[in-house]
């Protein structure tokens, strides 16, 4: 299983707009990905309600994981998005 641990770069955490950006990026990756708090249960990264339900705060560590083919590249891109608090999914890493 591929995994990335990253601190949330959006000051407001994964709420509203940042969660929407993240969910769109996770869906666009075409790879089944889970997200969790460092000590929590994983949820579907493509589900807006699940991501909002995490209550991940700015600076808090989250874990992105996947067992799918192409997971390494998808996780690298999502980790960069989250860590840097970007407004869109980076095209290259």
Helices and strands as residue ranges (DSSP letters): E 2-7, H 17-28, E 34-37, E 43-44, H 48-54, E 61-66, H 71-84
